[in-house]
Amino acid sequence: MSGARCRTLYPFSGERHGQGLRFAAGELIRLLQVPDGGWWEGEKEDGLRGWFPASYVQLLE
């Protein structure tokens, strides 16, 4: 699933996670890593990378 894209459903501050990816609802993210455990790594269109809860996004086809 790496390389797939998703759209954020809710805002995420990333503050409580040392490598969290901050985003607003409605942003597009390219997935970099999708390990088990509910946290995915992605890259926003502006080049910022980080981890976020998988439940905050919807995969795009």
CHARMM internal coordinates of N, CA and C (Angstrom, degrees):
IC EDIT
DIST 1 N 1 CA 1.4538
DIST 1 CA 1 C 1.5330
ANGL 1 N 1 CA 1 C 110.93
DIST 1 C 2 N 1.3140
ANGL 1 CA 1 C 2 N 117.44
DIHE 1 N 1 CA 1 C 2 N -10.24
DIST 2 N 2 CA 1.4539
ANGL 1 C 2 N 2 CA 120.32
DIHE 1 CA 1 C 2 N 2 CA 177.13
DIST 2 CA 2 C 1.5211
ANGL 2 N 2 CA 2 C 109.46
DIHE 1 C 2 N 2 CA 2 C -58.00
DIST 2 C 3 N 1.3246
ANGL 2 CA 2 C 3 N 117.32
DIHE 2 N 2 CA 2 C 3 N 137.04
DIST 3 N 3 CA 1.4552
ANGL 2 C 3 N 3 CA 122.59
DIHE 2 CA 2 C 3 N 3 CA -176.92
DIST 3 CA 3 C 1.5121
ANGL 3 N 3 CA 3 C 113.03
DIHE 2 C 3 N 3 CA 3 C 95.05
DIST 3 C 4 N 1.3313
ANGL 3 CA 3 C 4 N 116.74
DIHE 3 N 3 CA 3 C 4 N -16.73
DIST 4 N 4 CA 1.4638
ANGL 3 C 4 N 4 CA 120.51
DIHE 3 CA 3 C 4 N 4 CA 176.53
DIST 4 CA 4 C 1.5238
ANGL 4 N 4 CA 4 C 109.04
DIHE 3 C 4 N 4 CA 4 C -67.39
DIST 4 C 5 N 1.3151
ANGL 4 CA 4 C 5 N 115.34
DIHE 4 N 4 CA 4 C 5 N 164.50
DIST 5 N 5 CA 1.4646
ANGL 4 C 5 N 5 CA 119.95
DIHE 4 CA 4 C 5 N 5 CA 179.05
DIST 5 CA 5 C 1.5160
ANGL 5 N 5 CA 5 C 109.79
DIHE 4 C 5 N 5 CA 5 C -117.14
DIST 5 C 6 N 1.3115
ANGL 5 CA 5 C 6 N 114.71
DIHE 5 N 5 CA 5 C 6 N 153.59
DIST 6 N 6 CA 1.4594
ANGL 5 C 6 N 6 CA 120.39
DIHE 5 CA 5 C 6 N 6 CA 177.70
DIST 6 CA 6 C 1.5252
ANGL 6 N 6 CA 6 C 108.87
DIHE 5 C 6 N 6 CA 6 C -141.37
DIST 6 C 7 N 1.3195
ANGL 6 CA 6 C 7 N 115.11
DIHE 6 N 6 CA 6 C 7 N 161.52
DIST 7 N 7 CA 1.4642
ANGL 6 C 7 N 7 CA 121.89
DIHE 6 CA 6 C 7 N 7 CA 176.73
DIST 7 CA 7 C 1.5220
ANGL 7 N 7 CA 7 C 107.71
DIHE 6 C 7 N 7 CA 7 C -114.18
DIST 7 C 8 N 1.3308
ANGL 7 CA 7 C 8 N 115.98
DIHE 7 N 7 CA 7 C 8 N 135.77
DIST 8 N 8 CA 1.4595
ANGL 7 C 8 N 8 CA 120.13
DIHE 7 CA 7 C 8 N 8 CA -179.66
DIST 8 CA 8 C 1.5293
ANGL 8 N 8 CA 8 C 110.12
DIHE 7 C 8 N 8 CA 8 C -74.55
DIST 8 C 9 N 1.3240
ANGL 8 CA 8 C 9 N 115.24
DIHE 8 N 8 CA 8 C 9 N 138.10
DIST 9 N 9 CA 1.4632
ANGL 8 C 9 N 9 CA 121.52
DIHE 8 CA 8 C 9 N 9 CA -179.48
DIST 9 CA 9 C 1.5222
ANGL 9 N 9 CA 9 C 112.27
DIHE 8 C 9 N 9 CA 9 C -96.41
DIST 9 C 10 N 1.3309
ANGL 9 CA 9 C 10 N 116.31
DIHE 9 N 9 CA 9 C 10 N -30.38
DIST 10 N 10 CA 1.4644
ANGL 9 C 10 N 10 CA 122.61
DIHE 9 CA 9 C 10 N 10 CA -175.91
DIST 10 CA 10 C 1.5260
ANGL 10 N 10 CA 10 C 108.56
DIHE 9 C 10 N 10 CA 10 C -136.66
DIST 10 C 11 N 1.3176
ANGL 10 CA 10 C 11 N 118.14
DIHE 10 N 10 CA 10 C 11 N 156.62
DIST 11 N 11 CA 1.4626
ANGL 10 C 11 N 11 CA 119.83
DIHE 10 CA 10 C 11 N 11 CA 174.03
DIST 11 CA 11 C 1.5270
ANGL 11 N 11 CA 11 C 110.36
DIHE 10 C 11 N 11 CA 11 C -70.96
DIST 11 C 12 N 1.3210
ANGL 11 CA 11 C 12 N 116.59
DIHE 11 N 11 CA 11 C 12 N 149.23
DIST 12 N 12 CA 1.4658
ANGL 11 C 12 N 12 CA 122.74
DIHE 11 CA 11 C 12 N 12 CA 177.84
DIST 12 CA 12 C 1.5188
ANGL 12 N 12 CA 12 C 107.76
DIHE 11 C 12 N 12 CA 12 C -138.75
DIST 12 C 13 N 1.3428
ANGL 12 CA 12 C 13 N 116.73
DIHE 12 N 12 CA 12 C 13 N 126.32
DIST 13 N 13 CA 1.4637
ANGL 12 C 13 N 13 CA 120.60
DIHE 12 CA 12 C 13 N 13 CA -176.38
DIST 13 CA 13 C 1.5206
ANGL 13 N 13 CA 13 C 112.55
DIHE 12 C 13 N 13 CA 13 C -82.48
DIST 13 C 14 N 1.3254
ANGL 13 CA 13 C 14 N 117.53
DIHE 13 N 13 CA 13 C 14 N -28.58
DIST 14 N 14 CA 1.4577
ANGL 13 C 14 N 14 CA 120.31
DIHE 13 CA 13 C 14 N 14 CA -179.06
DIST 14 CA 14 C 1.5093
ANGL 14 N 14 CA 14 C 114.32
DIHE 13 C 14 N 14 CA 14 C 72.02
DIST 14 C 15 N 1.3278
ANGL 14 CA 14 C 15 N 118.41
DIHE 14 N 14 CA 14 C 15 N 0.63
DIST 15 N 15 CA 1.4587
ANGL 14 C 15 N 15 CA 122.46
DIHE 14 CA 14 C 15 N 15 CA -172.83
DIST 15 CA 15 C 1.5239
ANGL 15 N 15 CA 15 C 114.05
DIHE 14 C 15 N 15 CA 15 C -66.78
DIST 15 C 16 N 1.3067
ANGL 15 CA 15 C 16 N 118.60
DIHE 15 N 15 CA 15 C 16 N -35.52
DIST 16 N 16 CA 1.4688
ANGL 15 C 16 N 16 CA 120.85
DIHE 15 CA 15 C 16 N 16 CA -176.09
DIST 16 CA 16 C 1.5216
ANGL 16 N 16 CA 16 C 112.81
DIHE 15 C 16 N 16 CA 16 C -84.24
DIST 16 C 17 N 1.2953
ANGL 16 CA 16 C 17 N 116.97
DIHE 16 N 16 CA 16 C 17 N -5.13
DIST 17 N 17 CA 1.4647
ANGL 16 C 17 N 17 CA 122.44
DIHE 16 CA 16 C 17 N 17 CA 179.85
DIST 17 CA 17 C 1.5220
ANGL 17 N 17 CA 17 C 106.76
DIHE 16 C 17 N 17 CA 17 C -116.64
DIST 17 C 18 N 1.3049
ANGL 17 CA 17 C 18 N 117.57
DIHE 17 N 17 CA 17 C 18 N 123.43
DIST 18 N 18 CA 1.4642
ANGL 17 C 18 N 18 CA 121.86
DIHE 17 CA 17 C 18 N 18 CA -174.88
DIST 18 CA 18 C 1.5179
ANGL 18 N 18 CA 18 C 114.95
DIHE 17 C 18 N 18 CA 18 C -54.68
DIST 18 C 19 N 1.3217
ANGL 18 CA 18 C 19 N 116.82
DIHE 18 N 18 CA 18 C 19 N -29.71
DIST 19 N 19 CA 1.4623
ANGL 18 C 19 N 19 CA 120.65
DIHE 18 CA 18 C 19 N 19 CA -179.14
DIST 19 CA 19 C 1.5228
ANGL 19 N 19 CA 19 C 110.35
DIHE 18 C 19 N 19 CA 19 C -120.88
DIST 19 C 20 N 1.3265
ANGL 19 CA 19 C 20 N 115.72
DIHE 19 N 19 CA 19 C 20 N 32.62
DIST 20 N 20 CA 1.4602
ANGL 19 C 20 N 20 CA 120.59
DIHE 19 CA 19 C 20 N 20 CA -177.79
DIST 20 CA 20 C 1.5170
ANGL 20 N 20 CA 20 C 112.71
DIHE 19 C 20 N 20 CA 20 C -71.65
DIST 20 C 21 N 1.3182
ANGL 20 CA 20 C 21 N 115.60
DIHE 20 N 20 CA 20 C 21 N 148.34
DIST 21 N 21 CA 1.4679
ANGL 20 C 21 N 21 CA 122.45
DIHE 20 CA 20 C 21 N 21 CA 178.55
DIST 21 CA 21 C 1.5223
ANGL 21 N 21 CA 21 C 108.56
DIHE 20 C 21 N 21 CA 21 C -101.53
DIST 21 C 22 N 1.3104
ANGL 21 CA 21 C 22 N 116.68
DIHE 21 N 21 CA 21 C 22 N 113.78
DIST 22 N 22 CA 1.4649
ANGL 21 C 22 N 22 CA 121.67
DIHE 21 CA 21 C 22 N 22 CA 179.78
DIST 22 CA 22 C 1.5283
ANGL 22 N 22 CA 22 C 109.78
DIHE 21 C 22 N 22 CA 22 C -78.67
DIST 22 C 23 N 1.3461
ANGL 22 CA 22 C 23 N 116.05
DIHE 22 N 22 CA 22 C 23 N 134.78
DIST 23 N 23 CA 1.4606
ANGL 22 C 23 N 23 CA 119.46
DIHE 22 CA 22 C 23 N 23 CA 177.01
DIST 23 CA 23 C 1.5180
ANGL 23 N 23 CA 23 C 110.83
DIHE 22 C 23 N 23 CA 23 C -155.99
DIST 23 C 24 N 1.3155
ANGL 23 CA 23 C 24 N 114.95
DIHE 23 N 23 CA 23 C 24 N 162.30
DIST 24 N 24 CA 1.4627
ANGL 23 C 24 N 24 CA 123.25
DIHE 23 CA 23 C 24 N 24 CA 174.42
DIST 24 CA 24 C 1.5262
ANGL 24 N 24 CA 24 C 108.01
DIHE 23 C 24 N 24 CA 24 C -100.38
DIST 24 C 25 N 1.3082
ANGL 24 CA 24 C 25 N 116.54
DIHE 24 N 24 CA 24 C 25 N 166.08
DIST 25 N 25 CA 1.4651
ANGL 24 C 25 N 25 CA 120.59
DIHE 24 CA 24 C 25 N 25 CA 175.65
DIST 25 CA 25 C 1.5253
ANGL 25 N 25 CA 25 C 109.28
DIHE 24 C 25 N 25 CA 25 C -65.04
DIST 25 C 26 N 1.3191
ANGL 25 CA 25 C 26 N 116.72
DIHE 25 N 25 CA 25 C 26 N 140.50
DIST 26 N 26 CA 1.4565
ANGL 25 C 26 N 26 CA 121.59
DIHE 25 CA 25 C 26 N 26 CA 176.01
DIST 26 CA 26 C 1.5162
ANGL 26 N 26 CA 26 C 116.02
DIHE 25 C 26 N 26 CA 26 C 94.02
DIST 26 C 27 N 1.3352
ANGL 26 CA 26 C 27 N 118.54
DIHE 26 N 26 CA 26 C 27 N -0.47
DIST 27 N 27 CA 1.4670
ANGL 26 C 27 N 27 CA 120.47
DIHE 26 CA 26 C 27 N 27 CA 179.59
DIST 27 CA 27 C 1.5266
ANGL 27 N 27 CA 27 C 110.90
DIHE 26 C 27 N 27 CA 27 C -81.58
DIST 27 C 28 N 1.3324
ANGL 27 CA 27 C 28 N 115.80
DIHE 27 N 27 CA 27 C 28 N 157.60
DIST 28 N 28 CA 1.4624
ANGL 27 C 28 N 28 CA 121.99
DIHE 27 CA 27 C 28 N 28 CA 175.78
DIST 28 CA 28 C 1.5200
ANGL 28 N 28 CA 28 C 109.60
DIHE 27 C 28 N 28 CA 28 C -100.23
DIST 28 C 29 N 1.3326
ANGL 28 CA 28 C 29 N 115.75
DIHE 28 N 28 CA 28 C 29 N 139.03
DIST 29 N 29 CA 1.4596
ANGL 28 C 29 N 29 CA 122.21
DIHE 28 CA 28 C 29 N 29 CA -179.93
DIST 29 CA 29 C 1.5239
ANGL 29 N 29 CA 29 C 108.46
DIHE 28 C 29 N 29 CA 29 C -132.91
DIST 29 C 30 N 1.3282
ANGL 29 CA 29 C 30 N 115.91
DIHE 29 N 29 CA 29 C 30 N 136.22
DIST 30 N 30 CA 1.4700
ANGL 29 C 30 N 30 CA 121.44
DIHE 29 CA 29 C 30 N 30 CA 172.99
DIST 30 CA 30 C 1.5219
ANGL 30 N 30 CA 30 C 107.41
DIHE 29 C 30 N 30 CA 30 C -94.29
DIST 30 C 31 N 1.3153
ANGL 30 CA 30 C 31 N 116.77
DIHE 30 N 30 CA 30 C 31 N 128.23
DIST 31 N 31 CA 1.4583
ANGL 30 C 31 N 31 CA 121.48
DIHE 30 CA 30 C 31 N 31 CA -176.88
DIST 31 CA 31 C 1.5229
ANGL 31 N 31 CA 31 C 110.99
DIHE 30 C 31 N 31 CA 31 C -78.32
DIST 31 C 32 N 1.3407
ANGL 31 CA 31 C 32 N 115.06
DIHE 31 N 31 CA 31 C 32 N 135.27
DIST 32 N 32 CA 1.4593
ANGL 31 C 32 N 32 CA 121.72
DIHE 31 CA 31 C 32 N 32 CA 178.40
DIST 32 CA 32 C 1.5212
ANGL 32 N 32 CA 32 C 111.22
DIHE 31 C 32 N 32 CA 32 C -107.09
DIST 32 C 33 N 1.3442
ANGL 32 CA 32 C 33 N 116.52
DIHE 32 N 32 CA 32 C 33 N -43.47
DIST 33 N 33 CA 1.4599
ANGL 32 C 33 N 33 CA 122.30
DIHE 32 CA 32 C 33 N 33 CA 178.50
DIST 33 CA 33 C 1.5164
ANGL 33 N 33 CA 33 C 108.76
DIHE 32 C 33 N 33 CA 33 C -139.31
DIST 33 C 34 N 1.3309
ANGL 33 CA 33 C 34 N 115.58
DIHE 33 N 33 CA 33 C 34 N 139.36
DIST 34 N 34 CA 1.4623
ANGL 33 C 34 N 34 CA 121.16
DIHE 33 CA 33 C 34 N 34 CA -179.34
DIST 34 CA 34 C 1.5369
ANGL 34 N 34 CA 34 C 108.44
DIHE 33 C 34 N 34 CA 34 C -133.13
DIST 34 C 35 N 1.3319
ANGL 34 CA 34 C 35 N 117.07
DIHE 34 N 34 CA 34 C 35 N 67.38
DIST 35 N 35 CA 1.4609
ANGL 34 C 35 N 35 CA 119.42
DIHE 34 CA 34 C 35 N 35 CA 179.32
DIST 35 CA 35 C 1.5283
ANGL 35 N 35 CA 35 C 111.12
DIHE 34 C 35 N 35 CA 35 C -76.75
DIST 35 C 36 N 1.3234
ANGL 35 CA 35 C 36 N 116.38
DIHE 35 N 35 CA 35 C 36 N 165.34
DIST 36 N 36 CA 1.4601
ANGL 35 C 36 N 36 CA 120.45
DIHE 35 CA 35 C 36 N 36 CA 172.22
DIST 36 CA 36 C 1.5235
ANGL 36 N 36 CA 36 C 108.19
DIHE 35 C 36 N 36 CA 36 C -66.62
DIST 36 C 37 N 1.3092
ANGL 36 CA 36 C 37 N 117.06
DIHE 36 N 36 CA 36 C 37 N 153.58
DIST 37 N 37 CA 1.4548
ANGL 36 C 37 N 37 CA 120.03
DIHE 36 CA 36 C 37 N 37 CA 177.11
DIST 37 CA 37 C 1.5126
ANGL 37 N 37 CA 37 C 114.18
DIHE 36 C 37 N 37 CA 37 C 120.74
DIST 37 C 38 N 1.3370
ANGL 37 CA 37 C 38 N 117.53
DIHE 37 N 37 CA 37 C 38 N -8.85
DIST 38 N 38 CA 1.4549
ANGL 37 C 38 N 38 CA 119.62
DIHE 37 CA 37 C 38 N 38 CA 173.86
DIST 38 CA 38 C 1.5131
ANGL 38 N 38 CA 38 C 116.62
DIHE 37 C 38 N 38 CA 38 C 91.18
DIST 38 C 39 N 1.3350
ANGL 38 CA 38 C 39 N 118.98
DIHE 38 N 38 CA 38 C 39 N -0.81
DIST 39 N 39 CA 1.4639
ANGL 38 C 39 N 39 CA 122.31
DIHE 38 CA 38 C 39 N 39 CA 176.71
DIST 39 CA 39 C 1.5173
ANGL 39 N 39 CA 39 C 108.72
DIHE 38 C 39 N 39 CA 39 C -118.30
DIST 39 C 40 N 1.3256
ANGL 39 CA 39 C 40 N 116.11
DIHE 39 N 39 CA 39 C 40 N 130.44
DIST 40 N 40 CA 1.4561
ANGL 39 C 40 N 40 CA 122.18
DIHE 39 CA 39 C 40 N 40 CA -179.67
DIST 40 CA 40 C 1.5230
ANGL 40 N 40 CA 40 C 109.66
DIHE 39 C 40 N 40 CA 40 C -116.30
DIST 40 C 41 N 1.3254
ANGL 40 CA 40 C 41 N 115.85
DIHE 40 N 40 CA 40 C 41 N 153.30
DIST 41 N 41 CA 1.4609
ANGL 40 C 41 N 41 CA 121.10
DIHE 40 CA 40 C 41 N 41 CA 174.85
DIST 41 CA 41 C 1.5217
ANGL 41 N 41 CA 41 C 108.11
DIHE 40 C 41 N 41 CA 41 C -104.70
DIST 41 C 42 N 1.3316
ANGL 41 CA 41 C 42 N 115.24
DIHE 41 N 41 CA 41 C 42 N 136.22
DIST 42 N 42 CA 1.4502
ANGL 41 C 42 N 42 CA 119.00
DIHE 41 CA 41 C 42 N 42 CA -179.47
DIST 42 CA 42 C 1.5108
ANGL 42 N 42 CA 42 C 112.75
DIHE 41 C 42 N 42 CA 42 C -147.42
DIST 42 C 43 N 1.3293
ANGL 42 CA 42 C 43 N 114.41
DIHE 42 N 42 CA 42 C 43 N 172.90
DIST 43 N 43 CA 1.4606
ANGL 42 C 43 N 43 CA 122.37
DIHE 42 CA 42 C 43 N 43 CA 179.36
DIST 43 CA 43 C 1.5187
ANGL 43 N 43 CA 43 C 108.83
DIHE 42 C 43 N 43 CA 43 C -128.73
DIST 43 C 44 N 1.3306
ANGL 43 CA 43 C 44 N 115.55
DIHE 43 N 43 CA 43 C 44 N 127.32
DIST 44 N 44 CA 1.4624
ANGL 43 C 44 N 44 CA 120.66
DIHE 43 CA 43 C 44 N 44 CA 177.26
DIST 44 CA 44 C 1.5237
ANGL 44 N 44 CA 44 C 109.83
DIHE 43 C 44 N 44 CA 44 C -78.87
DIST 44 C 45 N 1.3202
ANGL 44 CA 44 C 45 N 115.83
DIHE 44 N 44 CA 44 C 45 N 168.39
DIST 45 N 45 CA 1.4656
ANGL 44 C 45 N 45 CA 121.15
DIHE 44 CA 44 C 45 N 45 CA -179.03
DIST 45 CA 45 C 1.5265
ANGL 45 N 45 CA 45 C 112.70
DIHE 44 C 45 N 45 CA 45 C -62.66
DIST 45 C 46 N 1.3477
ANGL 45 CA 45 C 46 N 117.15
DIHE 45 N 45 CA 45 C 46 N -23.16
DIST 46 N 46 CA 1.4668
ANGL 45 C 46 N 46 CA 120.15
DIHE 45 CA 45 C 46 N 46 CA 178.88
DIST 46 CA 46 C 1.5294
ANGL 46 N 46 CA 46 C 112.62
DIHE 45 C 46 N 46 CA 46 C -86.20
DIST 46 C 47 N 1.3546
ANGL 46 CA 46 C 47 N 117.05
DIHE 46 N 46 CA 46 C 47 N 3.21
DIST 47 N 47 CA 1.4587
ANGL 46 C 47 N 47 CA 121.30
DIHE 46 CA 46 C 47 N 47 CA 176.84
DIST 47 CA 47 C 1.5148
ANGL 47 N 47 CA 47 C 115.28
DIHE 46 C 47 N 47 CA 47 C 94.50
DIST 47 C 48 N 1.3248
ANGL 47 CA 47 C 48 N 118.45
DIHE 47 N 47 CA 47 C 48 N -9.54
DIST 48 N 48 CA 1.4619
ANGL 47 C 48 N 48 CA 120.61
DIHE 47 CA 47 C 48 N 48 CA 178.27
DIST 48 CA 48 C 1.5192
ANGL 48 N 48 CA 48 C 109.85
DIHE 47 C 48 N 48 CA 48 C -70.24
DIST 48 C 49 N 1.3446
ANGL 48 CA 48 C 49 N 115.29
DIHE 48 N 48 CA 48 C 49 N 139.82
DIST 49 N 49 CA 1.4649
ANGL 48 C 49 N 49 CA 121.58
DIHE 48 CA 48 C 49 N 49 CA -178.97
DIST 49 CA 49 C 1.5171
ANGL 49 N 49 CA 49 C 110.33
DIHE 48 C 49 N 49 CA 49 C -123.18
DIST 49 C 50 N 1.3355
ANGL 49 CA 49 C 50 N 115.59
DIHE 49 N 49 CA 49 C 50 N 154.34
DIST 50 N 50 CA 1.4525
ANGL 49 C 50 N 50 CA 119.77
DIHE 49 CA 49 C 50 N 50 CA 175.75
DIST 50 CA 50 C 1.5160
ANGL 50 N 50 CA 50 C 111.16
DIHE 49 C 50 N 50 CA 50 C 170.06
DIST 50 C 51 N 1.3346
ANGL 50 CA 50 C 51 N 114.56
DIHE 50 N 50 CA 50 C 51 N -175.50
DIST 51 N 51 CA 1.4613
ANGL 50 C 51 N 51 CA 122.80
DIHE 50 CA 50 C 51 N 51 CA -176.80
DIST 51 CA 51 C 1.5174
ANGL 51 N 51 CA 51 C 110.50
DIHE 50 C 51 N 51 CA 51 C -104.13
DIST 51 C 52 N 1.3324
ANGL 51 CA 51 C 52 N 115.93
DIHE 51 N 51 CA 51 C 52 N 150.53
DIST 52 N 52 CA 1.4613
ANGL 51 C 52 N 52 CA 121.40
DIHE 51 CA 51 C 52 N 52 CA -178.59
DIST 52 CA 52 C 1.5259
ANGL 52 N 52 CA 52 C 108.57
DIHE 51 C 52 N 52 CA 52 C -155.05
DIST 52 C 53 N 1.3415
ANGL 52 CA 52 C 53 N 117.40
DIHE 52 N 52 CA 52 C 53 N 159.62
DIST 53 N 53 CA 1.4646
ANGL 52 C 53 N 53 CA 120.29
DIHE 52 CA 52 C 53 N 53 CA 178.17
DIST 53 CA 53 C 1.5308
ANGL 53 N 53 CA 53 C 110.89
DIHE 52 C 53 N 53 CA 53 C -69.62
DIST 53 C 54 N 1.3125
ANGL 53 CA 53 C 54 N 116.25
DIHE 53 N 53 CA 53 C 54 N 131.29
DIST 54 N 54 CA 1.4648
ANGL 53 C 54 N 54 CA 121.31
DIHE 53 CA 53 C 54 N 54 CA 179.79
DIST 54 CA 54 C 1.5228
ANGL 54 N 54 CA 54 C 111.57
DIHE 53 C 54 N 54 CA 54 C -59.97
DIST 54 C 55 N 1.3199
ANGL 54 CA 54 C 55 N 117.22
DIHE 54 N 54 CA 54 C 55 N -28.39
DIST 55 N 55 CA 1.4688
ANGL 54 C 55 N 55 CA 120.85
DIHE 54 CA 54 C 55 N 55 CA -178.20
DIST 55 CA 55 C 1.5303
ANGL 55 N 55 CA 55 C 112.78
DIHE 54 C 55 N 55 CA 55 C -71.93
DIST 55 C 56 N 1.3339
ANGL 55 CA 55 C 56 N 118.03
DIHE 55 N 55 CA 55 C 56 N -7.51
DIST 56 N 56 CA 1.4616
ANGL 55 C 56 N 56 CA 122.06
DIHE 55 CA 55 C 56 N 56 CA -179.78
DIST 56 CA 56 C 1.5244
ANGL 56 N 56 CA 56 C 112.84
DIHE 55 C 56 N 56 CA 56 C -91.46
DIST 56 C 57 N 1.3331
ANGL 56 CA 56 C 57 N 117.34
DIHE 56 N 56 CA 56 C 57 N -0.44
DIST 57 N 57 CA 1.4609
ANGL 56 C 57 N 57 CA 120.44
DIHE 56 CA 56 C 57 N 57 CA -176.28
DIST 57 CA 57 C 1.5249
ANGL 57 N 57 CA 57 C 111.71
DIHE 56 C 57 N 57 CA 57 C -132.26
DIST 57 C 58 N 1.3301
ANGL 57 CA 57 C 58 N 114.73
DIHE 57 N 57 CA 57 C 58 N 162.17
DIST 58 N 58 CA 1.4640
ANGL 57 C 58 N 58 CA 121.97
DIHE 57 CA 57 C 58 N 58 CA 175.03
DIST 58 CA 58 C 1.5225
ANGL 58 N 58 CA 58 C 107.62
DIHE 57 C 58 N 58 CA 58 C -123.13
DIST 58 C 59 N 1.3297
ANGL 58 CA 58 C 59 N 116.33
DIHE 58 N 58 CA 58 C 59 N 126.73
DIST 59 N 59 CA 1.4638
ANGL 58 C 59 N 59 CA 120.34
DIHE 58 CA 58 C 59 N 59 CA 178.08
DIST 59 CA 59 C 1.5171
ANGL 59 N 59 CA 59 C 110.37
DIHE 58 C 59 N 59 CA 59 C -65.55
DIST 59 C 60 N 1.3270
ANGL 59 CA 59 C 60 N 115.88
DIHE 59 N 59 CA 59 C 60 N 142.18
DIST 60 N 60 CA 1.4600
ANGL 59 C 60 N 60 CA 121.86
DIHE 59 CA 59 C 60 N 60 CA 176.19
DIST 60 CA 60 C 1.5216
ANGL 60 N 60 CA 60 C 108.62
DIHE 59 C 60 N 60 CA 60 C -101.69
DIST 60 C 61 N 1.3035
ANGL 60 CA 60 C 61 N 116.32
DIHE 60 N 60 CA 60 C 61 N 148.61
DIST 61 N 61 CA 1.4677
ANGL 60 C 61 N 61 CA 120.23
DIHE 60 CA 60 C 61 N 61 CA -179.87
DIST 61 CA 61 C 1.5053
ANGL 61 N 61 CA 61 C 111.17
DIHE 60 C 61 N 61 CA 61 C -87.39
END
COOR INIT
IC SEED 1 N 1 CA 1 C
IC BUILD
